[in-house]
Amino acid sequence: MQYYLGLAHEQFRPDDLLEQAIAGERAGFDGLECSDHFQPWWDSGESGHAWIWLGAAAQATEQVPVGPAVTAALQRYHPALIAQGFATLEVMYPGRVFVGIGSGESLNESPVGAHWPDGDGQLAALEEALQLIRRLWAGEVVDHDGRFFRTKQARLWTRPETPPPLYVSAFESTPELLDAYRGACDDADRDPGEIVLQAQFSWARSDEEALESCRVWKGAVPPEYYVDDWHDPRALYEHAEQKVSDEEFKQKAIISTDPNHHVERIREIEKLGATIVALMNISGADPLAAIGVYGEDVLPKLSG
């Protein structure tokens, strides 16, 4: 089992996140992931550019894998640009790069003028994008006229010896979904690869402070935000605050001053069948202290 530290561009400035990344490697996390957003989920957040930051994070750390969780290929990023960007990062930091990719949110696509597709369209765009990325990483010269993307003699002139792994996101990590995925892999005679399950955590010196310092993340909870055309951060948070109770939020995220509570909740995630548990630090009160608590009192118990 591996444990990755998630870095939240929506909540913290990129320079602060770089300190968290360095602290995370020192604390014993096995890898680093970061969110990739054009806008935050609420109207008082941050939104540094993930790809620029990942290069800095790889340089500032020594050996941990780094990657986005997750990038989306629609209007904001053409899949050819994703292929080029992460091929470049893999050349510079071989064996340390992964690409989490998903179907995206209107929150990040609509501000750049994109038409937001329905759920079926989002998945179709993701499938088309994955095919283009793999073809470009394989060295093909690609002429493509698809439903969502076009290329004209596209080619990657700088490619790594081995492409980075692609991790495709899903909306829900339920046992039924994971069983269906493993069954499909068996039917196709394919290795299921890594199964990455993500959770958010907030630690502070009291339970109340742990909750209040991450309350803004209610803005990311309602499932309709990942399918429907919601793109105003203020509206997202106001709707979520009305819809999501504190108790429901504490079920969605790991929020406690007690390190043992964090250990117990992470163990529950492991039982779903993860090979990697990605833990996004949303500890607004003192994110570096939270990483320190994980290094001293959480990760050793998980690995013991």
FENKA-V266512 format. One line per field, one symbol per residue. phi: phi as a letter, one per 40 degrees, with the letter a starting at -180 (. if undefined). psi: psi as a letter, one per 30 degrees, with the letter a starting at -180 (. if undefined). burial: I if it has 16 or more other ideal C-beta (glycine too) atoms within 10 Angstrom, else O. Layout:
BEGIN
phi: ???
psi: ???
burial: ???
END
This chain:
BEGIN
phi: .bbbccbbccbbccccccccccccccchccabbbcbbcbccacbcbacccccccccccccbbaccbacabcbbaccbcdcccdcdcccccccbcgbbbbcbacgbddbbcccgcccccdcccccccccccccccccccgccbbabbcbbbbbfcaccbbccbcccbbccbcbbcdcccccccccccccfbccgcbbbbabbbbacacccccccbddcdcbcdccccbccbacdccdcccccccbccccccccbcbaccdcccccccdccdcchcbbbcbccbcccaccccccccccbbcccccc
psi: kljkkkkjffelleeeeeeeeeeeeefgkflkllljkfllflggalilkeeeeeeeeeeflefklklkilkkjceejkfeeeeeefeeeeeeikggkljkkafakeefeefggkkjlleeeeeeeeeeeeeeeeeeffgljjkkiaefkkljhkkjfjklekllkkjkllekileeeeeeeeeeeeeghkkfakjjkklkkkkafleeeeeefgeffffgekffffelijgjeeeeeeeeeeejleeeefeeljjlfjeeeeeeeeeeeeffgkfkjkjkjgifeieeeeeeeeeefeeeeef.
burial: OOIIIIIIIIIIOIOOIIOIIIIIIOIIIIIIIIIIIIIIIIOOIIIIOIIOIIOOIIOOIOOIIIIIIIIIIIIIIIIIOIIIIIIIIIOOIOOIIIIIIIIIIIIIIIOOOOOIIOOOOIOIIIOIIIOIIOIIIOOOOIOIOOOIIOIOOIOIOOIIOOIIOIIOIOOOIOOOOIOOOOOOOOOOOOOOOOIIIIIIIIIIOOIOIIIIIIIIIIIIIIOOIIIOOIIOIOOIIOIIIOOIOOOOIIOOIIIIIOIOIIIOIIOOIOOOOIOIIIIIIIIIIOIIOIIOIIIOOIIOOIOO
END
